[in-house]
Each structure stands twice: as structure tokens, then as C-alpha cells.
Amino acid sequence: MPSIRDVVMNLPNIFKAEKAKGWNRVILLDLGGEEPSKWTLTIQDGVLTVEEGQTKPPKLIITGNSEHIVQMFTGEVPPMKLVNAKLIKMQGPMMDAIAFSGLWNIPKKEEKNT
């Protein structure tokens, strides 16, 4: 499994800038679990920047274990499955949480039949 650092630093590569037109936000990933860390995601004029730590006041805070964020952004587990199971929580305006989920080109993993 990739590290949370690898996954978060890759977010600009899977960011859909066209979905963020006019949507300027600061988002904090406040993570526990195997790799506890904080990451500030800044979306400004269609560009995503990532900084380690909390560097600005966030409008949306996403909390959960680092391994769940890795699973979400690598396509291993669908984001809504993690949210519905309360493994990932979003604090802030509901519209921001909904918009956030549409900003990523997350790979789809094939369901494995056992």
C-alpha cells in the first residue's frame, strides 16, 4: 500500500481542474491511524497545492485514518462507502463536501469475486 505522503503528494496529478472553476477553498486532511499527519490542500483558481501540516484556516476538514484516505484516492474503496461507514468524516458546508468528492480522477478498481 502506498504511503499517505505518496498519495497526498499525487493529488495534483488526479485533480480535475475543470470541476473546480470558481471554487477556491482550503481543505484540511486531519489524519490518524498508521500514518498520523495533517495536510493542507489549497484550491485557488483551478490549481491545487498541497502542503504538509495545517498552514491556513480550512473551510472543510476531512478526518479519518490515513489508510482509509489511501484506499479512497487509490480507488481501492469507493469514497461514499468510507463516508457511509463513518470511517471518513467531513466537517464543513455540505455543498463543499459534495463538491470535494467530484474533484478527483480516482481509478476504479475491479470488484474481486471470491
C-alpha positions as a LaTeX table, in Angstrom:
\begin{tabular}{lrrr}
\hline
Residue & $x$ (\AA) & $y$ (\AA) & $z$ (\AA) \\
\hline
Met1 & 0.00 & 0.00 & 0.00 \\
Pro2 & 1.39 & 3.46 & $-0.87$ \\
Ser3 & 2.21 & 5.85 & 1.97 \\
Ile4 & $-0.12$ & 8.73 & 2.82 \\
Arg5 & 2.66 & 11.11 & 1.71 \\
Asp6 & 2.83 & 9.48 & $-1.73$ \\
Val7 & $-0.94$ & 9.58 & $-2.13$ \\
Val8 & $-1.39$ & 13.18 & $-0.93$ \\
Met9 & 1.55 & 14.47 & $-2.99$ \\
Asn10 & $-0.01$ & 12.78 & $-6.05$ \\
Leu11 & $-3.36$ & 14.59 & $-5.60$ \\
Pro12 & $-2.43$ & 17.42 & $-8.02$ \\
Asn13 & $-1.99$ & 14.72 & $-10.72$ \\
Ile14 & $-5.53$ & 13.34 & $-10.27$ \\
Phe15 & $-7.15$ & 16.75 & $-9.65$ \\
Lys16 & $-9.87$ & 17.72 & $-12.16$ \\
Ala17 & $-9.25$ & 21.46 & $-12.50$ \\
Glu18 & $-12.31$ & 21.90 & $-14.74$ \\
Lys19 & $-14.54$ & 20.77 & $-11.82$ \\
Ala20 & $-13.08$ & 23.46 & $-9.54$ \\
Lys21 & $-13.80$ & 26.55 & $-11.66$ \\
Gly22 & $-14.67$ & 29.39 & $-9.27$ \\
Trp23 & $-14.34$ & 27.07 & $-6.27$ \\
Asn24 & $-11.50$ & 28.42 & $-4.12$ \\
Arg25 & $-11.15$ & 26.51 & $-0.86$ \\
Val26 & $-8.73$ & 25.45 & 1.84 \\
Ile27 & $-9.23$ & 21.84 & 2.93 \\
Leu28 & $-7.51$ & 20.15 & 5.86 \\
Leu29 & $-6.83$ & 16.43 & 5.95 \\
Asp30 & $-6.50$ & 15.68 & 9.68 \\
Leu31 & $-5.46$ & 12.05 & 9.79 \\
Gly32 & $-4.84$ & 9.42 & 12.44 \\
Gly33 & $-4.19$ & 5.71 & 12.03 \\
Glu34 & $-0.98$ & 4.16 & 10.74 \\
Glu35 & 0.47 & 7.46 & 9.46 \\
Pro36 & $-0.96$ & 10.33 & 11.54 \\
Ser37 & $-0.48$ & 13.63 & 9.75 \\
Lys38 & $-2.10$ & 16.88 & 8.66 \\
Trp39 & $-2.16$ & 18.17 & 5.10 \\
Thr40 & $-3.46$ & 21.48 & 3.77 \\
Leu41 & $-4.99$ & 21.33 & 0.29 \\
Thr42 & $-5.47$ & 24.74 & $-1.30$ \\
Ile43 & $-7.62$ & 25.07 & $-4.40$ \\
Gln44 & $-7.16$ & 28.51 & $-5.94$ \\
Asp45 & $-8.14$ & 29.49 & $-9.49$ \\
Gly46 & $-8.30$ & 25.87 & $-10.66$ \\
Val47 & $-4.91$ & 24.92 & $-9.19$ \\
Leu48 & $-4.38$ & 22.50 & $-6.30$ \\
Thr49 & $-1.41$ & 22.92 & $-3.99$ \\
Val50 & $-0.53$ & 20.53 & $-1.16$ \\
Glu51 & 1.37 & 21.45 & 2.00 \\
Glu52 & 2.30 & 19.29 & 4.94 \\
Gly53 & 0.79 & 20.46 & 8.22 \\
Gln54 & $-2.03$ & 22.91 & 8.83 \\
Thr55 & $-0.85$ & 26.08 & 7.13 \\
Lys56 & $-4.12$ & 28.00 & 6.68 \\
Pro57 & $-7.57$ & 28.07 & 8.28 \\
Pro58 & $-9.66$ & 25.40 & 6.48 \\
Lys59 & $-13.21$ & 25.72 & 5.21 \\
Leu60 & $-13.59$ & 21.92 & 5.03 \\
Ile61 & $-11.95$ & 19.42 & 7.40 \\
Ile62 & $-11.66$ & 15.76 & 6.48 \\
Thr63 & $-10.81$ & 13.39 & 9.32 \\
Gly64 & $-10.13$ & 9.68 & 9.36 \\
Asn65 & $-7.32$ & 7.18 & 9.35 \\
Ser66 & $-4.55$ & 7.69 & 6.82 \\
Glu67 & $-5.04$ & 4.17 & 5.46 \\
His68 & $-8.67$ & 5.00 & 4.55 \\
Ile69 & $-7.60$ & 8.13 & 2.67 \\
Val70 & $-5.04$ & 6.00 & 0.81 \\
Gln71 & $-7.78$ & 3.45 & $-0.04$ \\
Met72 & $-10.07$ & 6.25 & $-1.21$ \\
Phe73 & $-7.61$ & 8.01 & $-3.53$ \\
Thr74 & $-6.13$ & 4.80 & $-4.96$ \\
Gly75 & $-9.62$ & 3.54 & $-5.84$ \\
Glu76 & $-9.39$ & 0.55 & $-3.52$ \\
Val77 & $-12.59$ & 1.55 & $-1.67$ \\
Pro78 & $-15.27$ & 3.90 & $-3.07$ \\
Pro79 & $-15.30$ & 7.24 & $-1.20$ \\
Met80 & $-19.01$ & 7.03 & $-0.32$ \\
Lys81 & $-18.51$ & 3.58 & 1.21 \\
Leu82 & $-15.91$ & 5.07 & 3.58 \\
Val83 & $-18.11$ & 8.08 & 4.37 \\
Asn84 & $-21.24$ & 5.96 & 4.94 \\
Ala85 & $-19.27$ & 3.65 & 7.25 \\
Lys86 & $-18.15$ & 6.78 & 9.14 \\
Leu87 & $-14.51$ & 5.88 & 8.50 \\
Ile88 & $-14.01$ & 9.29 & 6.88 \\
Lys89 & $-15.80$ & 12.35 & 8.25 \\
Met90 & $-16.19$ & 15.74 & 6.63 \\
Gln91 & $-16.77$ & 18.85 & 8.72 \\
Gly92 & $-17.88$ & 22.00 & 6.96 \\
Pro93 & $-20.54$ & 23.05 & 4.47 \\
Met94 & $-22.34$ & 20.04 & 2.95 \\
Met95 & $-22.04$ & 21.56 & $-0.53$ \\
Asp96 & $-18.26$ & 21.74 & $-0.11$ \\
Ala97 & $-18.13$ & 18.07 & 0.92 \\
Ile98 & $-20.17$ & 17.10 & $-2.15$ \\
Ala99 & $-18.04$ & 19.28 & $-4.45$ \\
Phe100 & $-14.82$ & 17.85 & $-2.96$ \\
Ser101 & $-15.81$ & 14.30 & $-3.89$ \\
Gly102 & $-16.18$ & 15.28 & $-7.56$ \\
Leu103 & $-12.73$ & 16.85 & $-7.91$ \\
Trp104 & $-10.70$ & 13.69 & $-8.39$ \\
Asn105 & $-9.97$ & 11.29 & $-11.19$ \\
Ile106 & $-9.88$ & 8.26 & $-8.89$ \\
Pro107 & $-9.05$ & 4.97 & $-10.59$ \\
Lys108 & $-11.80$ & 2.36 & $-10.45$ \\
Lys109 & $-10.71$ & $-0.99$ & $-9.09$ \\
Glu110 & $-12.38$ & $-4.12$ & $-10.37$ \\
Glu111 & $-14.50$ & $-5.85$ & $-7.78$ \\
Lys112 & $-12.86$ & $-9.14$ & $-6.93$ \\
Asn113 & $-15.15$ & $-12.16$ & $-6.88$ \\
Thr114 & $-14.14$ & $-14.68$ & $-4.26$ \\
\hline
\end{tabular}
